[in-house]
Amino acid sequence: MTVGIVSYGAYIPRHRIKTEEIAKIWGGDAEILKNGLKVYEKSVPDVDEDAATIAVSAARNAFKRAGVDAQRIGAVYTGSESHPYAVKPTSTIVAEAVGAAPHMTAADFEFACKAGSAAVQVCMGLVGSGMIDLGLAIGADVSQGAPNDALEYTAAAGGVAFIIGSKESELIAVIEDTYSFTTDTPDFWRRESQHYPSHGGRFTGDPGYFRHITSGAKGLLKKMGTAPEDYKYAVFHQPNGKFPEKAAQMLGFTNEQIKPGLVVPKLGNTYSGSCLMGIAATLDVAKPGDRIFATAYGSGAGADAFSIRVTDKIEEVRDKAPSVQKLLSDPIYLDYGKYAHHKGKINFG
């Protein structure tokens, strides 16, 4: 059965902080940080925003874009590593907010930055088996980074929702195939009740990110018998601006292929929403027949690769909800004090 994307929606908070503002507070070299990370500013949640509100906003944009009846949703899965409740699903909040009927299944996913792509895969399986009509898969985060930690310069906020279905007349993009590569690699973690994550620096690049991204990507290319030149666009998980560029080069993709989806320089790392945000930004500009190669990465560690082919339907729905570039426009910049308040780094007792 053909399975693919019926609609997509993104949400990015308007508030931002420039990485040079963070460097100014902690005595870091702003130019070295900007050139090294290739992240110049990042999104910051408002004081009343969390992963649930972001997931709801992204989902509403997905329903708005294609005019889908929420009563058709048979599954809601939200991937995040910053769910607002330790025990209480985010996905039921989303389902209620978008008007889904209660005869559905719902659960929250957690796999660092690839929980959203895992949710997409599960929805693909449920739709492809005929168990459900449509599935709603979301990646949303208000990412954490301890004060004066390297993560503070990139950890951002945002989310993306995909409605997954199988009726060919409704699909804006066909997911041609998917492939995953997973190991127990301890490059990043956060224990219960800890406010901020820890990271094993020497594991972050390789054998963390690069081993899994390249293994997942090569696995899918081999499985499908395709090559980088068969794709118009490519998207790789974006913890910073440097890693996806290097991954593309290692795999034989060009800077031109990844450029439309490389939104991290002005957005930061939205964790579970990172790769999905790149796919959304690419769908915003892709034409019918274009193929998109995407590989998500999650610490702990694993990679999910996808081959996507855009259909004629994209032209009918693309402009009915805000594009990623539109969401990135008109920012409200914060100084470090206001940023710390928004992120709950200041305890008022």
Buried (B, 14 or more C-beta within 10 A) or exposed (E): EEBBBBBBBBBBBBBBBBBBBBBEBEEBEBEEBBEBBBBBBBBBBEEEBBBBBBBBBBBBBBBBBBEBEBEBBBBBBBBBBBBEEEEEBBBBBBBEBBEBEEEBBBBBBBBBBBBBBBBBBBBBBBBBEEEBBBBBBBBBBBBBBBEEBBBBBBBBBBBBBBBBBBEEEBBBBBBBBBBBBBEEBEBBEBEEEEEBBEBEEEBBBBBBBBBBBBBBBBBBBEEBEBEBEEBBBBBBBBBBBBBBBBBBEBBBBEEEBBBBBBBBBBBBBBBBBBBBBBBBBBBBBBEEEBBBBBBBBBBBBBBBBBBBBBBEBBEEBBEEBBBBEEBBEEBEBBEBEBBBBBBEBEEEE
